[in-house]
Amino acid sequence: MKKLIGAIIVIAILVLVVGGVFFLYNKEQNNKELENVIEPLAKDYFDKYMSANTGSNTYTVTLKDLEEANKNGENYDLSKFKNCRDTSSVDVTIDYKTGKVKKTEVKLEC
């Protein structure tokens, strides 16, 4: 009887571990997908609404900024970010010589 209970406990632990790993993997994949969606939107927003002449080389574009732009006539598809906070953001670092985006860093709060 003790062996049966021990086997059931081991099986339950294995199922929980495999399920947890699968859940975390899916969440990471979903975040990567969201990062790939928001990054070009932030770059476009930066090009249209932000100036590279403010003395800073890193600018932050938040999900709220993109929502406000939509209210003012833009057509950014933000439907995938329903479960994300408005403070989710992309830090856009620019190259002053070219005025173009050098790198981006996505900070999702979903």
C-alpha positions in Angstrom: 0.0 0.0 0.0 2.8 2.4 0.8 4.5 1.7 -2.5 1.3 2.5 -4.3 0.9 5.8 -2.5 4.6 6.6 -3.1 4.2 5.8 -6.8 1.1 8.0 -7.1 2.9 10.9 -5.4 5.9 10.5 -7.7 3.6 10.4 -10.8 1.8 13.5 -9.5 5.0 15.4 -9.0 6.2 14.5 -12.5 2.9 15.6 -14.0 3.2 18.9 -12.1 6.8 19.5 -13.2 6.1 18.7 -16.9 3.0 20.9 -16.8 4.9 23.7 -15.2 7.7 23.6 -17.7 5.1 23.5 -20.6 3.3 26.5 -19.1 6.4 28.5 -18.7 7.6 27.6 -22.2 4.2 28.7 -23.7 4.3 32.0 -21.7 7.8 32.7 -22.9 6.8 32.0 -26.5 3.8 34.3 -26.2 5.9 37.1 -24.8 8.4 36.7 -27.7 5.4 37.0 -30.1 4.2 40.1 -28.3 7.7 41.6 -28.4 7.9 41.1 -32.1 4.5 42.9 -32.5 5.2 45.9 -30.3 8.7 46.6 -31.4 7.9 47.9 -35.0 4.9 49.8 -33.6 7.2 51.6 -31.1 9.7 52.4 -33.9 7.0 53.8 -36.1 5.7 55.9 -33.2 9.2 57.2 -32.5 9.7 58.2 -36.1 6.3 60.0 -36.3 6.0 61.6 -32.8 9.3 61.9 -31.0 12.3 64.1 -31.7 15.9 62.8 -31.5 17.1 66.3 -30.5 16.2 66.3 -26.8 19.7 65.5 -25.6 18.9 61.9 -24.8 19.7 58.8 -26.7 17.1 56.5 -25.2 13.4 57.2 -25.5 10.5 55.2 -24.0 7.3 54.4 -26.0 4.6 53.0 -23.7 1.5 51.0 -24.7 -0.5 54.0 -23.4 1.4 56.2 -26.0 0.4 53.9 -28.8 -3.3 53.9 -27.5 -3.3 57.7 -27.5 -1.9 57.7 -31.0 -4.8 55.5 -32.1 -7.2 58.0 -30.6 -5.5 60.6 -32.8 -5.9 58.8 -36.0 -3.2 56.1 -36.1 -4.1 52.5 -36.8 -1.8 50.5 -34.5 -3.1 47.0 -33.9 -3.0 46.6 -30.1 -5.5 43.8 -29.9 -2.9 41.3 -28.7 -2.0 43.5 -25.7 -5.5 43.4 -23.9 -3.9 41.6 -20.9 -0.9 44.0 -20.7 -0.6 47.1 -18.5 -0.4 50.5 -20.1 3.1 50.9 -18.7 4.4 48.1 -20.9 7.1 49.8 -23.0 9.8 49.8 -25.5 13.0 51.7 -24.9 14.3 53.0 -28.2 18.0 53.9 -28.5 19.0 56.0 -31.4 22.2 56.7 -33.2 22.7 60.5 -33.3 24.8 60.4 -36.4 22.1 58.8 -38.5 19.0 59.7 -36.4 17.9 56.1 -36.8 17.0 53.5 -34.3 20.1 51.6 -33.1 18.4 49.1 -30.7 15.3 48.5 -28.8 14.5 46.9 -25.5 10.9 45.6 -24.8 9.5 45.6 -21.3 6.2 43.8 -21.2 3.9 43.7 -18.2 1.4 41.1 -19.1 
